[in-house]
Amino acid sequence: MNELKLHPMKEMRIIVQGEHLSYVTELLDGAEVGGYTIISHLSGKGHHGFHSAHAMFNEMESLQMVLTVVPEEKVDSILAGLSPIFHRYTGIMLVSDVSVTRFEYFGGESK
C-alpha cells in the first residue's frame, strides 16, 4: 500500500478586478501551473475602503480571486508578470507555504 507523502509548495491568492482576470489566467497558463480556482464576486474592506460585490451589474468591476498552488521556483516569474497590474490597479497577492499530496497535480514531477 502506498502511503501519502506531503510536498512543500507555495499557495498564491491573487485578487484583482474582473477586467484583469484574463490577464492573470493567461499569465498562469503561460507559467504552466497545474491549475487554478477562480472565486468571483468578492466583498471586503481594504486599503481603499469597503468593496461590495455587484454580480448582477458588471463582472468586470467585481473583485475576483485566483487561487493556485505552485512549486517555489515559479513564484518569482509570476510575481514579475503581475507587477504591472499591482503598480497601476487595485489588487493584492498573498503567498503562503503549503504542503500537498499528489505533487504531480501541481506541476511537480512524480516521485
N, C-alpha and C positions, 0 to 999 in steps of 0.2 A: 504494500500500500504506500502510495506517495504522500508524504507529509507536505503541508503548505509551508512555504517559506516567505518571509517578508523581505522586500527590496526597498531601499531608500529612494525616494523620488521627490519632486517639487510639485506642489499644487499651486496653480495660478488662477486667481479670480480677477477677471478683467471686467470693470464696469464702465460702460460708455453709453452715450446717447445712441438711440436706434439708427440714426443716419450713418454711424460709423461701424455698425455691426458687420457689414460685409467686408470692410477693410480688415477687421480683426480676424474673421473666419478665413479670409484668403491668406492672411499672414500665417495663421496656424497651419493651414493646409500646405503652404509653401515650406514650412518648417517640418513638415511630415510628422506632426504629432499623431498619437494613436487615436485620438478622438477628442470631442469636447461636448459639453452640455450647455445649452442656452436657456437662461431663465429670464423671462420677459416681464415687463411692466413693474419694475421695482419702485418702491416708495421708501423714503427715509429722510433723515436730516443730516446735512454735512456742512462743508465749508461755505456753500452758497445758500444755506438755509434749508427749509423743508422742500422736498421734491415729491410731488404726488404723481402716481401712475395714472395716465389718461389713455387706457387701452382702447376706448371706443372712439377717440378723436384722431389720434395720429401716432402710429407706431414709431415713426422716425424721431419723435421728440421724447418718447418714453425711454427711461433708462433700462439697459439690458445688461445681464451678467453672463459672461462666458467663463465656464469652469473647465479647466483641463489639468491633466497630470502629465508631467514630462520628466525625462532624465535631466539632471542638473546641467549637463553640457549644452542643453538647448535654451536655457533661461536667458543668457546674455543676448543671443541673437533676437529672441522675441522681444526683449526689453528695448533693444535698439530699433526694431521695427515699429514699436508702439510709441516711441519717443515723440514723433511729430504730433500725434493725436493729443498726448497729455500736455504738451507745451502750449497748445492752442485751444483746446476744448475741455469741457467738463469730463471728468472721469478719474478713476483710480485703479490701481492694481495691487493686489495682495499676493505675496509669495510665501508659502509655508512648507516646512518639512513634513512629509507624509511617508508612510510605508504601504506598499501594495503587494498583493499576491498576483499571480498571472502577469508577471513582469513583461512578457511579450505583448500583451494587450496595450501597453503604454509606450511602445517604441523601443523597448529593450529586447535584447536577444535572449531566447530561451536558454536556461542553464540546466 
